[in-house]
Amino acid sequence: MKCMKCGKASYKSTTTEAFEMEFGLLVIRNIPCYKCDECDEIFYTGDVVQKIEKITDMVKSFMQEVTIIDYEKSA
Ligand SMILES: [Zn+2]
């Protein structure tokens, strides 16, 4: 997988990302991603993006001011 920003090689990693939602802050931990060795740019594959969308959709029903979800443990 090549970096979308600089074209250098990237490696598999995991990251934590915070999403500003309508009802509060959603933090997703352990998101599988690719990280660029050169510029630290992080990007996700298509199926990961889809799953993130599913998670953000799912948490709407029990959203608190701050909600922390583990990517690995979510359906
Ligand atoms: Zn890069």
PDB file of the backbone (N, CA, C, O) and the ligand in Angstrom, with CONECT records:
HET     ZN  A 101       1
ATOM      1  N   MET A   1       0.854  -1.208   0.000  1.00  0.00           N
ATOM      2  CA  MET A   1       0.000   0.000   0.000  1.00  0.00           C
ATOM      3  C   MET A   1       0.885   1.253   0.000  1.00  0.00           C
ATOM      4  O   MET A   1       1.787   1.387   0.827  1.00  0.00           O
ATOM      5  N   LYS A   2       0.619   2.148  -0.922  1.00  0.00           N
ATOM      6  CA  LYS A   2       1.416   3.373  -1.002  1.00  0.00           C
ATOM      7  C   LYS A   2       0.678   4.539  -0.358  1.00  0.00           C
ATOM      8  O   LYS A   2      -0.552   4.606  -0.357  1.00  0.00           O
ATOM      9  N   CYS A   3       1.463   5.443   0.181  1.00  0.00           N
ATOM     10  CA  CYS A   3       0.892   6.636   0.793  1.00  0.00           C
ATOM     11  C   CYS A   3       0.184   7.478  -0.261  1.00  0.00           C
ATOM     12  O   CYS A   3       0.711   7.708  -1.349  1.00  0.00           O
ATOM     13  N   MET A   4      -1.022   7.937   0.080  1.00  0.00           N
ATOM     14  CA  MET A   4      -1.798   8.735  -0.864  1.00  0.00           C
ATOM     15  C   MET A   4      -1.260  10.152  -0.964  1.00  0.00           C
ATOM     16  O   MET A   4      -1.560  10.881  -1.910  1.00  0.00           O
ATOM     17  N   LYS A   5      -0.476  10.524   0.006  1.00  0.00           N
ATOM     18  CA  LYS A   5       0.015  11.901   0.047  1.00  0.00           C
ATOM     19  C   LYS A   5       1.359  12.034  -0.671  1.00  0.00           C
ATOM     20  O   LYS A   5       1.537  12.906  -1.522  1.00  0.00           O
ATOM     21  N   CYS A   6       2.306  11.152  -0.314  1.00  0.00           N
ATOM     22  CA  CYS A   6       3.661  11.309  -0.855  1.00  0.00           C
ATOM     23  C   CYS A   6       4.116  10.131  -1.708  1.00  0.00           C
ATOM     24  O   CYS A   6       5.173  10.204  -2.334  1.00  0.00           O
ATOM     25  N   GLY A   7       3.327   9.026  -1.746  1.00  0.00           N
ATOM     26  CA  GLY A   7       3.660   7.903  -2.605  1.00  0.00           C
ATOM     27  C   GLY A   7       4.691   6.940  -2.037  1.00  0.00           C
ATOM     28  O   GLY A   7       5.060   5.964  -2.690  1.00  0.00           O
ATOM     29  N   LYS A   8       5.149   7.208  -0.842  1.00  0.00           N
ATOM     30  CA  LYS A   8       6.125   6.312  -0.214  1.00  0.00           C
ATOM     31  C   LYS A   8       5.408   5.092   0.379  1.00  0.00           C
ATOM     32  O   LYS A   8       4.184   5.084   0.512  1.00  0.00           O
ATOM     33  N   ALA A   9       6.176   4.082   0.726  1.00  0.00           N
ATOM     34  CA  ALA A   9       5.584   2.870   1.283  1.00  0.00           C
ATOM     35  C   ALA A   9       4.981   3.140   2.660  1.00  0.00           C
ATOM     36  O   ALA A   9       5.510   3.924   3.448  1.00  0.00           O
ATOM     37  N   SER A  10       3.861   2.471   2.924  1.00  0.00           N
ATOM     38  CA  SER A  10       3.243   2.598   4.235  1.00  0.00           C
ATOM     39  C   SER A  10       3.131   1.217   4.853  1.00  0.00           C
ATOM     40  O   SER A  10       3.165   0.206   4.151  1.00  0.00           O
ATOM     41  N   TYR A  11       2.998   1.180   6.146  1.00  0.00           N
ATOM     42  CA  TYR A  11       2.923  -0.102   6.822  1.00  0.00           C
ATOM     43  C   TYR A  11       1.627  -0.211   7.617  1.00  0.00           C
ATOM     44  O   TYR A  11       1.001   0.791   7.965  1.00  0.00           O
ATOM     45  N   LYS A  12       1.242  -1.464   7.896  1.00  0.00           N
ATOM     46  CA  LYS A  12       0.020  -1.726   8.642  1.00  0.00           C
ATOM     47  C   LYS A  12       0.176  -1.287  10.086  1.00  0.00           C
ATOM     48  O   LYS A  12       1.207  -1.529  10.714  1.00  0.00           O
ATOM     49  N   SER A  13      -0.845  -0.649  10.597  1.00  0.00           N
ATOM     50  CA  SER A  13      -0.786  -0.176  11.972  1.00  0.00           C
ATOM     51  C   SER A  13      -2.212  -0.092  12.512  1.00  0.00           C
ATOM     52  O   SER A  13      -3.164  -0.432  11.811  1.00  0.00           O
ATOM     53  N   THR A  14      -2.357   0.352  13.735  1.00  0.00           N
ATOM     54  CA  THR A  14      -3.687   0.656  14.259  1.00  0.00           C
ATOM     55  C   THR A  14      -3.649   2.057  14.853  1.00  0.00           C
ATOM     56  O   THR A  14      -2.602   2.547  15.278  1.00  0.00           O
ATOM     57  N   THR A  15      -4.806   2.681  14.869  1.00  0.00           N
ATOM     58  CA  THR A  15      -4.854   4.046  15.377  1.00  0.00           C
ATOM     59  C   THR A  15      -6.142   4.281  16.155  1.00  0.00           C
ATOM     60  O   THR A  15      -7.077   3.483  16.097  1.00  0.00           O
ATOM     61  N   THR A  16      -6.171   5.376  16.871  1.00  0.00           N
ATOM     62  CA  THR A  16      -7.364   5.816  17.582  1.00  0.00           C
ATOM     63  C   THR A  16      -7.806   7.125  16.958  1.00  0.00           C
ATOM     64  O   THR A  16      -7.003   8.038  16.767  1.00  0.00           O
ATOM     65  N   GLU A  17      -9.085   7.208  16.642  1.00  0.00           N
ATOM     66  CA  GLU A  17      -9.554   8.444  16.040  1.00  0.00           C
ATOM     67  C   GLU A  17     -10.806   8.950  16.750  1.00  0.00           C
ATOM     68  O   GLU A  17     -11.658   8.172  17.181  1.00  0.00           O
ATOM     69  N   ALA A  18     -10.894  10.265  16.859  1.00  0.00           N
ATOM     70  CA  ALA A  18     -12.054  10.895  17.488  1.00  0.00           C
ATOM     71  C   ALA A  18     -12.918  11.547  16.418  1.00  0.00           C
ATOM     72  O   ALA A  18     -12.411  12.240  15.536  1.00  0.00           O
ATOM     73  N   PHE A  19     -14.221  11.322  16.503  1.00  0.00           N
ATOM     74  CA  PHE A  19     -15.152  11.903  15.555  1.00  0.00           C
ATOM     75  C   PHE A  19     -16.101  12.838  16.288  1.00  0.00           C
ATOM     76  O   PHE A  19     -16.718  12.465  17.286  1.00  0.00           O
ATOM     77  N   GLU A  20     -16.206  14.041  15.782  1.00  0.00           N
ATOM     78  CA  GLU A  20     -17.134  15.012  16.344  1.00  0.00           C
ATOM     79  C   GLU A  20     -18.517  14.711  15.791  1.00  0.00           C
ATOM     80  O   GLU A  20     -18.772  14.858  14.595  1.00  0.00           O
ATOM     81  N   MET A  21     -19.422  14.279  16.699  1.00  0.00           N
ATOM     82  CA  MET A  21     -20.753  13.898  16.250  1.00  0.00           C
ATOM     83  C   MET A  21     -21.762  14.940  16.696  1.00  0.00           C
ATOM     84  O   MET A  21     -21.447  15.858  17.455  1.00  0.00           O
ATOM     85  N   GLU A  22     -22.982  14.777  16.206  1.00  0.00           N
ATOM     86  CA  GLU A  22     -24.060  15.696  16.543  1.00  0.00           C
ATOM     87  C   GLU A  22     -24.317  15.750  18.043  1.00  0.00           C
ATOM     88  O   GLU A  22     -24.605  16.810  18.597  1.00  0.00           O
ATOM     89  N   PHE A  23     -24.206  14.566  18.709  1.00  0.00           N
ATOM     90  CA  PHE A  23     -24.575  14.493  20.119  1.00  0.00           C
ATOM     91  C   PHE A  23     -23.381  14.392  21.058  1.00  0.00           C
ATOM     92  O   PHE A  23     -23.557  14.352  22.276  1.00  0.00           O
ATOM     93  N   GLY A  24     -22.201  14.351  20.528  1.00  0.00           N
ATOM     94  CA  GLY A  24     -21.038  14.261  21.390  1.00  0.00           C
ATOM     95  C   GLY A  24     -19.817  13.777  20.633  1.00  0.00           C
ATOM     96  O   GLY A  24     -19.768  13.784  19.403  1.00  0.00           O
ATOM     97  N   LEU A  25     -18.846  13.361  21.406  1.00  0.00           N
ATOM     98  CA  LEU A  25     -17.589  12.941  20.811  1.00  0.00           C
ATOM     99  C   LEU A  25     -17.507  11.416  20.787  1.00  0.00           C
ATOM    100  O   LEU A  25     -17.714  10.757  21.806  1.00  0.00           O
ATOM    101  N   LEU A  26     -17.208  10.874  19.631  1.00  0.00           N
ATOM    102  CA  LEU A  26     -17.040   9.428  19.501  1.00  0.00           C
ATOM    103  C   LEU A  26     -15.563   9.118  19.286  1.00  0.00           C
ATOM    104  O   LEU A  26     -14.919   9.645  18.380  1.00  0.00           O
ATOM    105  N   VAL A  27     -15.048   8.242  20.153  1.00  0.00           N
ATOM    106  CA  VAL A  27     -13.657   7.822  20.012  1.00  0.00           C
ATOM    107  C   VAL A  27     -13.646   6.351  19.627  1.00  0.00           C
ATOM    108  O   VAL A  27     -14.220   5.519  20.330  1.00  0.00           O
ATOM    109  N   ILE A  28     -13.007   6.029  18.531  1.00  0.00           N
ATOM    110  CA  ILE A  28     -12.869   4.625  18.124  1.00  0.00           C
ATOM    111  C   ILE A  28     -11.405   4.217  18.273  1.00  0.00           C
ATOM    112  O   ILE A  28     -10.500   4.835  17.710  1.00  0.00           O
ATOM    113  N   ARG A  29     -11.210   3.164  19.045  1.00  0.00           N
ATOM    114  CA  ARG A  29      -9.862   2.664  19.286  1.00  0.00           C
ATOM    115  C   ARG A  29      -9.532   1.475  18.404  1.00  0.00           C
ATOM    116  O   ARG A  29     -10.425   0.792  17.903  1.00  0.00           O
ATOM    117  N   ASN A  30      -8.246   1.234  18.218  1.00  0.00           N
ATOM    118  CA  ASN A  30      -7.762   0.044  17.490  1.00  0.00           C
ATOM    119  C   ASN A  30      -8.280  -0.048  16.056  1.00  0.00           C
ATOM    120  O   ASN A  30      -8.601  -1.138  15.582  1.00  0.00           O
ATOM    121  N   ILE A  31      -8.362   1.078  15.369  1.00  0.00           N
ATOM    122  CA  ILE A  31      -8.776   1.039  13.970  1.00  0.00           C
ATOM    123  C   ILE A  31      -7.590   0.568  13.127  1.00  0.00           C
ATOM    124  O   ILE A  31      -6.519   1.174  13.171  1.00  0.00           O
ATOM    125  N   PRO A  32      -7.778  -0.513  12.356  1.00  0.00           N
ATOM    126  CA  PRO A  32      -6.675  -0.938  11.483  1.00  0.00           C
ATOM    127  C   PRO A  32      -6.457   0.098  10.375  1.00  0.00           C
ATOM    128  O   PRO A  32      -7.411   0.546   9.740  1.00  0.00           O
ATOM    129  N   CYS A  33      -5.228   0.463  10.156  1.00  0.00           N
ATOM    130  CA  CYS A  33      -4.946   1.500   9.164  1.00  0.00           C
ATOM    131  C   CYS A  33      -3.581   1.258   8.536  1.00  0.00           C
ATOM    132  O   CYS A  33      -2.839   0.366   8.948  1.00  0.00           O
ATOM    133  N   TYR A  34      -3.271   2.052   7.551  1.00  0.00           N
ATOM    134  CA  TYR A  34      -1.923   2.091   7.003  1.00  0.00           C
ATOM    135  C   TYR A  34      -1.305   3.427   7.374  1.00  0.00           C
ATOM    136  O   TYR A  34      -1.932   4.481   7.275  1.00  0.00           O
ATOM    137  N   LYS A  35      -0.062   3.345   7.801  1.00  0.00           N
ATOM    138  CA  LYS A  35       0.611   4.576   8.200  1.00  0.00           C
ATOM    139  C   LYS A  35       1.865   4.760   7.363  1.00  0.00           C
ATOM    140  O   LYS A  35       2.645   3.824   7.186  1.00  0.00           O
ATOM    141  N   CYS A  36       2.055   5.955   6.856  1.00  0.00           N
ATOM    142  CA  CYS A  36       3.209   6.256   6.009  1.00  0.00           C
ATOM    143  C   CYS A  36       4.460   6.420   6.862  1.00  0.00           C
ATOM    144  O   CYS A  36       4.470   7.106   7.885  1.00  0.00           O
ATOM    145  N   ASP A  37       5.506   5.764   6.397  1.00  0.00           N
ATOM    146  CA  ASP A  37       6.792   5.838   7.078  1.00  0.00           C
ATOM    147  C   ASP A  37       7.399   7.231   6.969  1.00  0.00           C
ATOM    148  O   ASP A  37       8.140   7.679   7.844  1.00  0.00           O
ATOM    149  N   GLU A  38       7.069   7.893   5.883  1.00  0.00           N
ATOM    150  CA  GLU A  38       7.723   9.150   5.530  1.00  0.00           C
ATOM    151  C   GLU A  38       7.029  10.363   6.165  1.00  0.00           C
ATOM    152  O   GLU A  38       7.679  11.182   6.815  1.00  0.00           O
ATOM    153  N   CYS A  39       5.719  10.471   5.977  1.00  0.00           N
ATOM    154  CA  CYS A  39       5.033  11.703   6.397  1.00  0.00           C
ATOM    155  C   CYS A  39       3.988  11.456   7.490  1.00  0.00           C
ATOM    156  O   CYS A  39       3.279  12.382   7.882  1.00  0.00           O
ATOM    157  N   ASP A  40       3.885  10.210   7.990  1.00  0.00           N
ATOM    158  CA  ASP A  40       2.948   9.879   9.064  1.00  0.00           C
ATOM    159  C   ASP A  40       1.480  10.014   8.688  1.00  0.00           C
ATOM    160  O   ASP A  40       0.611  10.027   9.560  1.00  0.00           O
ATOM    161  N   GLU A  41       1.206  10.113   7.400  1.00  0.00           N
ATOM    162  CA  GLU A  41      -0.178  10.158   6.944  1.00  0.00           C
ATOM    163  C   GLU A  41      -0.847   8.811   7.244  1.00  0.00           C
ATOM    164  O   GLU A  41      -0.263   7.751   7.020  1.00  0.00           O
ATOM    165  N   ILE A  42      -2.080   8.873   7.755  1.00  0.00           N
ATOM    166  CA  ILE A  42      -2.818   7.652   8.063  1.00  0.00           C
ATOM    167  C   ILE A  42      -3.980   7.508   7.097  1.00  0.00           C
ATOM    168  O   ILE A  42      -4.714   8.465   6.851  1.00  0.00           O
ATOM    169  N   PHE A  43      -4.147   6.307   6.548  1.00  0.00           N
ATOM    170  CA  PHE A  43      -5.330   6.101   5.714  1.00  0.00           C
ATOM    171  C   PHE A  43      -5.902   4.708   5.909  1.00  0.00           C
ATOM    172  O   PHE A  43      -5.231   3.794   6.391  1.00  0.00           O
ATOM    173  N   TYR A  44      -7.185   4.572   5.513  1.00  0.00           N
ATOM    174  CA  TYR A  44      -7.928   3.339   5.761  1.00  0.00           C
ATOM    175  C   TYR A  44      -8.320   2.678   4.454  1.00  0.00           C
ATOM    176  O   TYR A  44      -8.484   3.344   3.432  1.00  0.00           O
ATOM    177  N   THR A  45      -8.469   1.361   4.495  1.00  0.00           N
ATOM    178  CA  THR A  45      -8.998   0.648   3.335  1.00  0.00           C
ATOM    179  C   THR A  45     -10.514   0.831   3.295  1.00  0.00           C
ATOM    180  O   THR A  45     -11.127   1.247   4.278  1.00  0.00           O
ATOM    181  N   GLY A  46     -11.111   0.512   2.137  1.00  0.00           N
ATOM    182  CA  GLY A  46     -12.537   0.735   1.933  1.00  0.00           C
ATOM    183  C   GLY A  46     -13.437   0.034   2.933  1.00  0.00           C
ATOM    184  O   GLY A  46     -14.430   0.600   3.390  1.00  0.00           O
ATOM    185  N   ASP A  47     -13.084  -1.218   3.276  1.00  0.00           N
ATOM    186  CA  ASP A  47     -13.948  -1.959   4.194  1.00  0.00           C
ATOM    187  C   ASP A  47     -13.856  -1.388   5.615  1.00  0.00           C
ATOM    188  O   ASP A  47     -14.818  -1.460   6.379  1.00  0.00           O
ATOM    189  N   VAL A  48     -12.703  -0.826   5.962  1.00  0.00           N
ATOM    190  CA  VAL A  48     -12.569  -0.192   7.275  1.00  0.00           C
ATOM    191  C   VAL A  48     -13.404   1.084   7.335  1.00  0.00           C
ATOM    192  O   VAL A  48     -14.055   1.363   8.342  1.00  0.00           O
ATOM    193  N   VAL A  49     -13.379   1.855   6.249  1.00  0.00           N
ATOM    194  CA  VAL A  49     -14.191   3.079   6.180  1.00  0.00           C
ATOM    195  C   VAL A  49     -15.669   2.734   6.348  1.00  0.00           C
ATOM    196  O   VAL A  49     -16.405   3.421   7.055  1.00  0.00           O
ATOM    197  N   GLN A  50     -16.095   1.633   5.669  1.00  0.00           N
ATOM    198  CA  GLN A  50     -17.491   1.202   5.772  1.00  0.00           C
ATOM    199  C   GLN A  50     -17.855   0.813   7.194  1.00  0.00           C
ATOM    200  O   GLN A  50     -18.940   1.125   7.685  1.00  0.00           O
ATOM    201  N   LYS A  51     -16.919   0.118   7.849  1.00  0.00           N
ATOM    202  CA  LYS A  51     -17.202  -0.309   9.217  1.00  0.00           C
ATOM    203  C   LYS A  51     -17.249   0.889  10.167  1.00  0.00           C
ATOM    204  O   LYS A  51     -18.058   0.908  11.095  1.00  0.00           O
ATOM    205  N   ILE A  52     -16.409   1.865   9.950  1.00  0.00           N
ATOM    206  CA  ILE A  52     -16.447   3.083  10.761  1.00  0.00           C
ATOM    207  C   ILE A  52     -17.806   3.765  10.605  1.00  0.00           C
ATOM    208  O   ILE A  52     -18.387   4.248  11.577  1.00  0.00           O
ATOM    209  N   GLU A  53     -18.300   3.796   9.363  1.00  0.00           N
ATOM    210  CA  GLU A  53     -19.612   4.391   9.110  1.00  0.00           C
ATOM    211  C   GLU A  53     -20.705   3.625   9.857  1.00  0.00           C
ATOM    212  O   GLU A  53     -21.622   4.225  10.418  1.00  0.00           O
ATOM    213  N   LYS A  54     -20.599   2.296   9.859  1.00  0.00           N
ATOM    214  CA  LYS A  54     -21.556   1.460  10.585  1.00  0.00           C
ATOM    215  C   LYS A  54     -21.515   1.766  12.078  1.00  0.00           C
ATOM    216  O   LYS A  54     -22.553   1.882  12.729  1.00  0.00           O
ATOM    217  N   ILE A  55     -20.304   1.894  12.607  1.00  0.00           N
ATOM    218  CA  ILE A  55     -20.145   2.158  14.035  1.00  0.00           C
ATOM    219  C   ILE A  55     -20.741   3.522  14.390  1.00  0.00           C
ATOM    220  O   ILE A  55     -21.457   3.645  15.384  1.00  0.00           O
ATOM    221  N   THR A  56     -20.448   4.543  13.584  1.00  0.00           N
ATOM    222  CA  THR A  56     -20.978   5.874  13.880  1.00  0.00           C
ATOM    223  C   THR A  56     -22.504   5.873  13.810  1.00  0.00           C
ATOM    224  O   THR A  56     -23.171   6.593  14.553  1.00  0.00           O
ATOM    225  N   ASP A  57     -23.045   5.056  12.907  1.00  0.00           N
ATOM    226  CA  ASP A  57     -24.482   4.926  12.787  1.00  0.00           C
ATOM    227  C   ASP A  57     -25.081   4.243  14.016  1.00  0.00           C
ATOM    228  O   ASP A  57     -26.114   4.653  14.545  1.00  0.00           O
ATOM    229  N   MET A  58     -24.396   3.194  14.446  1.00  0.00           N
ATOM    230  CA  MET A  58     -24.846   2.360  15.549  1.00  0.00           C
ATOM    231  C   MET A  58     -24.875   3.128  16.873  1.00  0.00           C
ATOM    232  O   MET A  58     -25.813   2.982  17.656  1.00  0.00           O
ATOM    233  N   VAL A  59     -23.848   3.945  17.123  1.00  0.00           N
ATOM    234  CA  VAL A  59     -23.736   4.601  18.430  1.00  0.00           C
ATOM    235  C   VAL A  59     -24.750   5.722  18.618  1.00  0.00           C
ATOM    236  O   VAL A  59     -24.963   6.181  19.740  1.00  0.00           O
ATOM    237  N   LYS A  60     -25.377   6.170  17.534  1.00  0.00           N
ATOM    238  CA  LYS A  60     -26.358   7.256  17.639  1.00  0.00           C
ATOM    239  C   LYS A  60     -27.427   6.954  18.681  1.00  0.00           C
ATOM    240  O   LYS A  60     -27.935   7.855  19.348  1.00  0.00           O
ATOM    241  N   SER A  61     -27.767   5.651  18.813  1.00  0.00           N
ATOM    242  CA  SER A  61     -28.842   5.261  19.720  1.00  0.00           C
ATOM    243  C   SER A  61     -28.440   5.314  21.193  1.00  0.00           C
ATOM    244  O   SER A  61     -29.300   5.454  22.063  1.00  0.00           O
ATOM    245  N   PHE A  62     -27.145   5.205  21.479  1.00  0.00           N
ATOM    246  CA  PHE A  62     -26.738   5.262  22.887  1.00  0.00           C
ATOM    247  C   PHE A  62     -25.607   6.254  23.134  1.00  0.00           C
ATOM    248  O   PHE A  62     -24.839   6.125  24.087  1.00  0.00           O
ATOM    249  N   MET A  63     -25.528   7.221  22.274  1.00  0.00           N
ATOM    250  CA  MET A  63     -24.476   8.225  22.329  1.00  0.00           C
ATOM    251  C   MET A  63     -24.503   9.019  23.630  1.00  0.00           C
ATOM    252  O   MET A  63     -25.545   9.506  24.069  1.00  0.00           O
ATOM    253  N   GLN A  64     -23.315   9.130  24.232  1.00  0.00           N
ATOM    254  CA  GLN A  64     -23.176   9.977  25.415  1.00  0.00           C
ATOM    255  C   GLN A  64     -22.299  11.160  25.030  1.00  0.00           C
ATOM    256  O   GLN A  64     -21.935  11.331  23.867  1.00  0.00           O
ATOM    257  N   GLU A  65     -21.972  11.964  26.019  1.00  0.00           N
ATOM    258  CA  GLU A  65     -21.141  13.131  25.717  1.00  0.00           C
ATOM    259  C   GLU A  65     -19.813  12.683  25.098  1.00  0.00           C
ATOM    260  O   GLU A  65     -19.325  13.253  24.121  1.00  0.00           O
ATOM    261  N   VAL A  66     -19.249  11.626  25.716  1.00  0.00           N
ATOM    262  CA  VAL A  66     -18.068  11.003  25.125  1.00  0.00           C
ATOM    263  C   VAL A  66     -18.306   9.493  25.072  1.00  0.00           C
ATOM    264  O   VAL A  66     -18.553   8.867  26.103  1.00  0.00           O
ATOM    265  N   THR A  67     -18.234   8.918  23.894  1.00  0.00           N
ATOM    266  CA  THR A  67     -18.422   7.481  23.735  1.00  0.00           C
ATOM    267  C   THR A  67     -17.128   6.881  23.186  1.00  0.00           C
ATOM    268  O   THR A  67     -16.582   7.347  22.186  1.00  0.00           O
ATOM    269  N   ILE A  68     -16.658   5.846  23.858  1.00  0.00           N
ATOM    270  CA  ILE A  68     -15.438   5.188  23.394  1.00  0.00           C
ATOM    271  C   ILE A  68     -15.769   3.770  22.951  1.00  0.00           C
ATOM    272  O   ILE A  68     -16.319   2.977  23.715  1.00  0.00           O
ATOM    273  N   ILE A  69     -15.429   3.469  21.717  1.00  0.00           N
ATOM    274  CA  ILE A  69     -15.743   2.171  21.115  1.00  0.00           C
ATOM    275  C   ILE A  69     -14.430   1.504  20.703  1.00  0.00           C
ATOM    276  O   ILE A  69     -13.512   2.159  20.210  1.00  0.00           O
ATOM    277  N   ASP A  70     -14.363   0.217  20.912  1.00  0.00           N
ATOM    278  CA  ASP A  70     -13.226  -0.530  20.418  1.00  0.00           C
ATOM    279  C   ASP A  70     -13.572  -1.154  19.077  1.00  0.00           C
ATOM    280  O   ASP A  70     -14.507  -1.949  18.978  1.00  0.00           O
ATOM    281  N   TYR A  71     -12.828  -0.799  18.060  1.00  0.00           N
ATOM    282  CA  TYR A  71     -13.112  -1.291  16.698  1.00  0.00           C
ATOM    283  C   TYR A  71     -13.173  -2.813  16.670  1.00  0.00           C
ATOM    284  O   TYR A  71     -14.070  -3.396  16.061  1.00  0.00           O
ATOM    285  N   GLU A  72     -12.220  -3.447  17.329  1.00  0.00           N
ATOM    286  CA  GLU A  72     -12.130  -4.907  17.310  1.00  0.00           C
ATOM    287  C   GLU A  72     -13.336  -5.571  17.953  1.00  0.00           C
ATOM    288  O   GLU A  72     -13.737  -6.664  17.553  1.00  0.00           O
ATOM    289  N   LYS A  73     -13.914  -4.910  18.952  1.00  0.00           N
ATOM    290  CA  LYS A  73     -15.001  -5.536  19.704  1.00  0.00           C
ATOM    291  C   LYS A  73     -16.363  -5.168  19.165  1.00  0.00           C
ATOM    292  O   LYS A  73     -17.364  -5.737  19.600  1.00  0.00           O
ATOM    293  N   SER A  74     -16.436  -4.239  18.233  1.00  0.00           N
ATOM    294  CA  SER A  74     -17.723  -3.862  17.695  1.00  0.00           C
ATOM    295  C   SER A  74     -18.082  -4.777  16.526  1.00  0.00           C
ATOM    296  O   SER A  74     -17.207  -5.277  15.819  1.00  0.00           O
ATOM    297  N   ALA A  75     -19.368  -4.983  16.341  1.00  0.00           N
ATOM    298  CA  ALA A  75     -19.836  -5.933  15.326  1.00  0.00           C
ATOM    299  C   ALA A  75     -19.562  -5.447  13.905  1.00  0.00           C
ATOM    300  O   ALA A  75     -19.897  -6.136  12.941  1.00  0.00           O
TER     301      ALA A  75
HETATM  302 ZN    ZN A 101       3.482   9.800   3.003  1.00  0.00          ZN2+
END
